[in-house]
């Protein structure tokens, strides 16, 4: 378990949108698995009322699809 100071730092990372850094920091501090660290970071975000994106890959997918669509239109 994390002390209040470290929890505050991880919450700050979540607020800044640095979820991956928050997960890594949680994992390094506690020694839990990656999956457990993700779960705990999500729980911290919920507890502090911080909305989190469900899946960061969605933005990438939208860019790829827009690019493909633009390529198809230009032919």
C-alpha positions, 0 to 999 in steps of 0.5 A, spaced: 500 500 500 502 507 498 503 512 503 499 519 502 504 522 499 506 517 494 498 516 493 498 524 492 503 524 486 500 518 483 493 522 483 497 528 480 499 524 474 492 521 473 489 528 473 495 530 468 493 525 463 499 521 465 495 514 466 501 510 464 506 513 468 501 513 474 501 505 473 508 504 472 509 508 478 504 504 482 507 498 480 514 500 482 512 502 489 508 496 490 511 491 486 504 488 484 503 486 477 501 490 471 494 488 471 493 490 478 497 496 478 492 498 472 486 496 477 488 500 482 490 506 478 483 506 475 480 505 483 484 511 485 481 515 479 474 513 481 475 515 488 478 522 486 472 523 481 477 523 475 475 521 469 479 516 465 479 514 457 477 507 456 482 506 451 487 510 448 488 506 442 481 509 439 484 516 437 490 512 433 484 508 430 480 514 428 487 517 425 488 511 421 481 510 419 481 518 417 487 517 413 485 511 409 478 514 407 482 520 405 487 516 401 480 512 398 477 519 396 483 522 392 484 516 387 
